[in-house]
Amino acid sequence: MVTEKFPSYWHGISPDGKTLVYCAGRNDKWDVYRIGIDGTGETRLTDTPGLNDGPEYSPDGQWIYFNSHRTGRMHLYRMKPDGTQQEQLTNDAFDNWFAHPSPDGKSIAYISYLKDQQGRHPFGQEVKLRLMSLQSREIQDITSVFFGGQGTINVPSWSPDGKRIAFVRYRAL
């Protein structure tokens, strides 16, 4: 166990293996936190209205990517590992969740809900996977619309060579 505080939902480990990042509920607020692998030094990195979730380190450890509902719509952001320089990356009509940086650090893959989910990421919705170039900020769809949502791409999903992305597609019953 890394922290006795709960709820805490682990999402990523730093490239040097020394810190973890996670989403945690503290005092009725959901933010991104960092903690030492030994369980010391829990530090809140975000402090904005709305859910802040899904943190993951870039391969070089220079950024933490996450999603936030601070604007009233779920969008992707990044920040320095100390929580500074928070920068919004998406600003479209989708609800964007779980940015996963490619192994070479040049792009992020993520899930987009087609309809506003009001800060939630439920199962069984129309979604698609998208890819953003971090240099140009161009976005391309990498799947057509499918039945998915919670659990589709919540955790790191890239193959080590950066040629494939694992994800879960649900079947409508």
VENTA-V74427 format. One record per run of one state. SS is the DSSP state (H for helix, E for strand, C for the rest). FROM is the first residue (numbers start at 1). TO is the last residue. If there is no record, write none. Layout:
ss = {SS,SS}
from = {FROM,FROM}
to = {TO,TO}
//
This chain:
ss = {C,E,C,E,C,E,C,E,C,E,C,E,C,E,C,E,C,E,C,E,C,E,C,E,C,E,C,E,C,E,C}
from = {1,8,14,19,27,29,37,43,45,52,58,64,69,75,80,87,89,95,102,107,114,125,134,139,142,146,149,158,159,165,166}
to = {7,13,18,26,28,36,42,44,51,57,63,68,74,79,86,88,94,101,106,113,124,133,138,141,145,148,157,158,164,165,173}
//
